[in-house]
Amino acid sequence: GDAKALMMLAVLFPIQPVGELFPLLEVPGEMIWVPFSLGVLINGAIITALSFIAFIAISAARGDLRFPEAFAGYPVPIERVERGQYWLMYEAEEGSAQLTRHVWPRRSREADEARARALAVLEERGEAAVYVSPKIPFMLPLFLGLVLAIFMGNVLFALMWALLG
């Protein structure tokens, strides 16, 4: 789906949209050697890479700052895990109460079953909150990257130009 969205962006925006008020960041013509759709992808990747700052802020605001979990997720009340769009960051083996931490949750049926066992173990222990990673499709950072690219331009090249120029 993400690749198809990028193909549609390449068709809809063959060049950088230019208006009176945008893009706000100017980059000289000789530095613009990246298609607009690739600039959108770069901006989306930057937004995704910087999401750890939001996760750390949420964890700190909720008073439960654990590392390395805080880089990839945040704590939620244990009763919200099942009905929310989250990946539990813990797994448990069959018949074991030992938890394994997975900062980047695996995606498979076996992993889902292991997370369900881990959730049961955490509930038995009486944990009030557990760390989860939100299920955010890359389409959201891609859309934010598009908005950023239209109004600001290619952030990476503007930053490079500011550092070099």
ChimeraX attribute file (.defattr): number of C-alpha atoms within 10 A of each C-alpha:
attribute: neighborCount
match mode: 1-to-1
recipient: residues
	/A:1	9
	/A:2	12
	/A:3	9
	/A:4	9
	/A:5	14
	/A:6	17
	/A:7	14
	/A:8	13
	/A:9	17
	/A:10	16
	/A:11	11
	/A:12	10
	/A:13	14
	/A:14	12
	/A:15	12
	/A:16	17
	/A:17	13
	/A:18	12
	/A:19	10
	/A:20	6
	/A:21	8
	/A:22	15
	/A:23	18
	/A:24	17
	/A:25	15
	/A:26	15
	/A:27	18
	/A:28	9
	/A:29	7
	/A:30	6
	/A:31	11
	/A:32	14
	/A:33	9
	/A:34	11
	/A:35	14
	/A:36	22
	/A:37	25
	/A:38	15
	/A:39	24
	/A:40	27
	/A:41	22
	/A:42	20
	/A:43	25
	/A:44	24
	/A:45	16
	/A:46	16
	/A:47	17
	/A:48	17
	/A:49	11
	/A:50	12
	/A:51	15
	/A:52	17
	/A:53	13
	/A:54	15
	/A:55	21
	/A:56	22
	/A:57	15
	/A:58	17
	/A:59	21
	/A:60	15
	/A:61	11
	/A:62	13
	/A:63	10
	/A:64	17
	/A:65	19
	/A:66	15
	/A:67	10
	/A:68	12
	/A:69	22
	/A:70	24
	/A:71	20
	/A:72	22
	/A:73	27
	/A:74	27
	/A:75	24
	/A:76	20
	/A:77	12
	/A:78	18
	/A:79	13
	/A:80	12
	/A:81	18
	/A:82	12
	/A:83	7
	/A:84	12
	/A:85	13
	/A:86	18
	/A:87	22
	/A:88	30
	/A:89	24
	/A:90	24
	/A:91	25
	/A:92	22
	/A:93	16
	/A:94	11
	/A:95	7
	/A:96	10
	/A:97	16
	/A:98	12
	/A:99	18
	/A:100	14
	/A:101	15
	/A:102	18
	/A:103	20
	/A:104	15
	/A:105	19
	/A:106	15
	/A:107	9
	/A:108	9
	/A:109	9
	/A:110	12
	/A:111	17
	/A:112	16
	/A:113	15
	/A:114	20
	/A:115	24
	/A:116	17
	/A:117	21
	/A:118	25
	/A:119	24
	/A:120	14
	/A:121	18
	/A:122	19
	/A:123	15
	/A:124	10
	/A:125	10
	/A:126	10
	/A:127	12
	/A:128	12
	/A:129	18
	/A:130	21
	/A:131	26
	/A:132	27
	/A:133	23
	/A:134	15
	/A:135	10
	/A:136	11
	/A:137	10
	/A:138	13
	/A:139	15
	/A:140	13
	/A:141	21
	/A:142	24
	/A:143	16
	/A:144	17
	/A:145	27
	/A:146	23
	/A:147	15
	/A:148	20
	/A:149	26
	/A:150	21
	/A:151	17
	/A:152	17
	/A:153	26
	/A:154	29
	/A:155	20
	/A:156	13
	/A:157	20
	/A:158	20
	/A:159	13
	/A:160	12
	/A:161	14
	/A:162	12
	/A:163	8
	/A:164	7
	/A:165	7
